[in-house]
Amino acid sequence: MHAAEELIDAATRIAREIADNAAPVSAAIARQLLWRMQGADHPMVAHQIESFGLNLRGVSADGREGFASFLEKRPADFPDRVTTDLPDIFATFPAPAFDPTTLEDPR
């Protein structure tokens, strides 16, 4: 818990820690999950997609580097790049059905 006057500084420290220590591809997947799963029909949908993403990241070059850097007690140098190595974790899951008859007229 943080006092109101300390909140921005605390949030900035946490964001800096994530930026400095998280694999960029993993952080990008986390952001995608946060944004895209807000309207999921059920929490299990988000859980399934997140589990799939975690499995992919665990066997990635970043996963191997993260594990090695932990064992060797050194900072990680993650090789995967968001621009070339970001998996589409949503592709294997069906898109929700779209029913245009449920749309309301904005007028």
PEVEN-V990859 format. One record per residue. N is the residue number from 0. RES is the residue in one letter. SS is DSSP state (helix for helix, strand for strand, loop for the rest). OMEGA is omega in whole degrees, 0 to 359 (none if undefined). Layout:
# PEVEN-V990859
<<N:RES:SS:OMEGA> <N:RES:SS:OMEGA>>
This chain:
# PEVEN-V990859
<<0:M:loop:182> <1:H:loop:174> <2:A:loop:183> <3:A:helix:182> <4:E:helix:179> <5:E:helix:189> <6:L:helix:181> <7:I:helix:179> <8:D:helix:179> <9:A:helix:180> <10:A:helix:179> <11:T:helix:178> <12:R:helix:180> <13:I:helix:179> <14:A:helix:178> <15:R:helix:179> <16:E:helix:178> <17:I:helix:181> <18:A:helix:182> <19:D:helix:191> <20:N:helix:182> <21:A:loop:174> <22:A:loop:182> <23:P:helix:180> <24:V:helix:178> <25:S:helix:178> <26:A:helix:179> <27:A:helix:178> <28:I:helix:179> <29:A:helix:178> <30:R:helix:178> <31:Q:helix:180> <32:L:helix:180> <33:L:helix:183> <34:W:helix:189> <35:R:helix:183> <36:M:loop:179> <37:Q:loop:183> <38:G:loop:180> <39:A:loop:181> <40:D:loop:184> <41:H:loop:179> <42:P:helix:181> <43:M:helix:177> <44:V:helix:179> <45:A:helix:180> <46:H:helix:181> <47:Q:helix:181> <48:I:helix:178> <49:E:helix:179> <50:S:helix:177> <51:F:helix:179> <52:G:helix:178> <53:L:helix:179> <54:N:helix:178> <55:L:helix:182> <56:R:helix:181> <57:G:helix:181> <58:V:loop:181> <59:S:loop:175> <60:A:helix:177> <61:D:helix:179> <62:G:helix:178> <63:R:helix:180> <64:E:helix:179> <65:G:helix:179> <66:F:helix:180> <67:A:helix:181> <68:S:helix:177> <69:F:helix:180> <70:L:helix:182> <71:E:loop:177> <72:K:loop:179> <73:R:loop:176> <74:P:loop:179> <75:A:loop:173> <76:D:loop:187> <77:F:loop:184> <78:P:loop:183> <79:D:loop:181> <80:R:loop:180> <81:V:helix:184> <82:T:helix:184> <83:T:helix:189> <84:D:helix:181> <85:L:loop:180> <86:P:loop:175> <87:D:loop:184> <88:I:loop:182> <89:F:loop:186> <90:A:loop:184> <91:T:loop:180> <92:F:loop:183> <93:P:loop:175> <94:A:loop:178> <95:P:loop:179> <96:A:loop:179> <97:F:loop:179> <98:D:loop:183> <99:P:helix:180> <100:T:helix:180> <101:T:helix:179> <102:L:loop:179> <103:E:loop:176> <104:D:loop:184> <105:P:loop:182> <106:R:loop:none>>
